[in-house]
Amino acid sequence: MTKILGIDVSTHNGKPDWAKVKADGVKFAMIRMGIGSDISSQDDKEFERNVSECDRLGIPWGAYLYSYALNVNDAKSEVEHAKRLLKGKKPTYPIAFDMEDADGYKKKNGMPSNSTLVDICETFLSALEKEGYKVTLYASLSWLDNQLNNSKLDKYDKWVAQWGPKCTYGGEYSLWQYTSDGEVNGIDGRVDLNYSYKDFAAKSVSETKKETKKEVKKEVKSKTATVKTYQVTKQHNGYATANDAKYKKNKKTTVPKGKYYVFNESQGMINVTTKKGVPGSWINPSETSAKATNPEYYVVKNNDNLTKIAKEYKTSVASILALNPSIKNKNLIYPKQKIRVK
């Protein structure tokens, strides 16, 4: 099965060094266009730069618009917002409609009914599809299973946000956002990591093959001018990012014992590879197959709190918070929220 590593970014990620991002193994990017209605002040300030850099370096990209629509008329304005920002550009990955309520705006202003939310999504996705773009619907597993669970949306591709070791969405999907706590060279701080199970850019590869090949060669040469080797004495778990390796989560593969080239080092973690100059897997030098433990997760139920959950799993609230950076307030967890407990 195709499994392509990508990121999604917005102005919150600053000004990425896209050459370093690409050299770190990122194969595509989903770039935020903006938020809400067609108002220039709501354009993402880094959208144009991010698109330009991806085009320059041959990184396939798609885009997404965060929706604040409360009705279909609002959605129509968001359609115009996307069309204005995409004019003259050639994304190879889908245009995504980001349907959620991360900051509580919809709830504060009268949360639309489920049928209205579905109509809002349908309005945006059908309009962008008619413009010739590939489209997808971004939402959390909870929203897809509840608020947006409607046959009207079955024909559209899905981009599922579910942070954990696997995606359990029962419908069809091509993109999975598996963590918000990723780390990629060239970007300061945390970044969302995704897998694409479809090579959306396959048709355009031949058009950019020469430029991409030249750029990758240039970057790899500078990054691996002095090639180190590393001896893996015992089998290790392999991870997609240094951050995953550091916290021993989202295992990608296993790395048998043997001698490897070192592609990169970060946070005390090592990216080892059998092919000089080609990204491999991140390993945690302190971890061996004998010591490795599988992470444990818990789905929050009604009336749960972290103190109760910590007691049940014989751990502490502080330990659970350390394993779940997305929880900003220890007193604020939600039913059906999936959290790591060990």
Sequence and secondary structure as in RCSB ss.txt:
>XXXX:A:sequence
MTKILGIDVSTHNGKPDWAKVKADGVKFAMIRMGIGSDISSQDDKEFERNVSECDRLGIPWGAYLYSYALNVNDA
KSEVEHAKRLLKGKKPTYPIAFDMEDADGYKKKNGMPSNSTLVDICETFLSALEKEGYKVTLYASLSWLDNQLNN
SKLDKYDKWVAQWGPKCTYGGEYSLWQYTSDGEVNGIDGRVDLNYSYKDFAAKSVSETKKETKKEVKKEVKSKTA
TVKTYQVTKQHNGYATANDAKYKKNKKTTVPKGKYYVFNESQGMINVTTKKGVPGSWINPSETSAKATNPEYYVV
KNNDNLTKIAKEYKTSVASILALNPSIKNKNLIYPKQKIRVK
>XXXX:A:secstr
   EEEEEE GGG S  HHHHHHTT  EEEEEEEESSS GGGB TTHHHHHHHHHHHT  EEEEEE   SSHHHH
HHHHHHHHHHHTT   SS EEEE   TTSHHHHTT   HHHHHHHHHHHHHHHHHTT  EEEEEEHHHHHTTT  
GGGTTSEEEEE  SSS   SS  SEEEEEEEE  TTS S EEEEEESS TTGGGHHHHHHHHHHHHHHHHHHHTS
S EEEEE S EEEESSHHHHHHT SEEEEE SEEEEEEEEETTEEEEESSTTS  EEE TT  TTT     EEE 
 TT  HHHHHHHTT  HHHHHHH TT   TT   TT EEE  
